[in-house]
Amino acid sequence: MPKTWRSHVLCAYAMAILAFLYLPLLILALYSFNESRINAVWSGFTFDWYLALFKNRRVLEALTNSLIVAFASTIVSTVLGTTAAIALNKYQYKYKSVINGLLYLPILIPEIVMGLSLLVLFSQAHIPLGKTSLILAHITFCVSFVVITVNARLEGMRPELEQAAMDLYATPFQTFRYVTLPLAMPGIVAGALMAFTLSIDDFIISFFVAGPNSTTLPLYIYAMVKRGISPEINALSTLLMLATIILVIIAQLLQPQHISKKEE
Amino acid sequence: MKEMIRLQGISKKFGDHIIIPSIDLTIHDGEFITLLGPSGCGKTTLLRMIAGLEQPTDGKIFLDDEDVTKLPPYKRDVNMVFQNYALFPHMTVEENIHFGLKMKNVPMDEQKERVEQVLYLTQLEELRKRRPQQMSGGQQQRVAIARALVNNPKVLLLDEPLGALDYQLRKNLQLELKNLQRGLGLTFIYVTHDQEEALTMSDRIVVMNKGVIEQDDNPDTIYHTPKTKFVAKFIGESNFFEHPTGETSVVRPEKLNLCPEDEENFTHPEPQLYGTVVDVVFYGTIDKVFVRLDNSNQTVVAYQYFDDVKRWQPDERVGIWWQPQDEVIVHK
């Protein structure tokens, strides 16, 4: 049967690709539970490295920095991105596609270029490197993602709904408050989760614009690696990975296509 | 009758594109008026201008003697039923109906009472906790009407509200809507391209074409004495006859009578035309008989009821006659 033969090969091929993608991550996670300090040898199961992490003052400091930066940049970029998406969606004007393109561009620009250009900007503007510069930098790349997700949600929304609200005596503000905002909310939440994930994970841009007392988790991990890979790093990376995966899954579940299917 | 809406020299342009050159129209209190015309004739634009969702380029709109031309939609005492209902998907039926009252800050007790009344009137009591997407098209349509009616608007605007429903449901809802309007004594402005709907429901029909009112009359007059060729063509079927004087007249197919060419001792008037039957199509209640006229390429259609003398066959020779009062002169 050539058909089953072919499907077996395809299946094996798919498995190989998945293994290629996820094996390194799995091994990293596995060795975070390894008793031995040396990565290559498995000597038994332990949670010690995780416990050690939470006793390490510098790790906790990096985590705090990461969370502060992530929350601040998420809140600001969500508000900015949502308002931008609503405006872009509502009004028709010349060069609309150009402006849309400009909003998407930060996603495509190499991060190293973004990081460098932000560093130059901050030093020219005499903004000291630290949490503020970090937050500003994270906002710049998070906004684009928020605009895209909110825009996708708004595009699926019929303009008649807002017109109906206005016809039913709702002022423009009430229309926004009771109709536009609740309908756009899944997109806004998804955008915010994306922004949070990107901020927590970011290394390259942060590397350029972070200053003293603003070491984030990825930066700290990098610093640790330079001193040799320890199971502690594995544990920290595993936690970071887990948090990211959970956030991405939630964001995916809130994506417009899931919602519109339910509503039809 | 009291005047409810007056449109004074209303015109609408989108850029260089003229949708409505200039329209004057008066609508009375309690009237069921239909704006009828093909798509793109400006009927929906006119309705949206009355609602305030579109601004006229020129002219004035009076609602109950008040100039509302510049008022935004949320300050106008009219409500609209949208073509695709535009129900709020994140609200239940009840919440949808409450919306207008809530925005107007109507006291809570009164809100409840009025919503109950409307739910009863539209037979939606059982469905109050449903969301729009869990309901059929006909039910959603009811919610859309309830949501507008609950506000006691001076005028209810309906933009092809039955367009998305299937034929049988549409027939039933047509009657329901008409009864509702009569019972409440409300002014309805109804937009449709369906001539049958317009004829059965309206007190008055405004036939529009390219932003111009072709005729504004009651359904009976519109059907039996169309003023223009467009009206005769758009509403019902028509046979047009060009006269040597340059005039055009129209005779409805049910007014054309057929008789055998060689009939003798007849009591009806002399046949005006002769021809050959080319086709007979069975339509249930009638036969549509298509006759090619002698000495011309024109084919006319006559409706024959089965209580008439005989059923015609293709290739039969026939005489065609009609009463002079059934022939109407129309303008181009």
Interface residues (C-beta under 8 A of the other chain):
Chain A: R158 E160 L161 Q163 A164 A165 M166 D167 L168 Y169 A170 T171 Q174 Y178 V179 P182 L183 K262 E263 E264
Chain B: A51 G52 L53 P72 P73 Y74 K75 V78 N79 M80 F82 Q83 N84 A86 L87 F88 P89 H90 F99 G100 M103 K104 Q133 R147 A148 N151
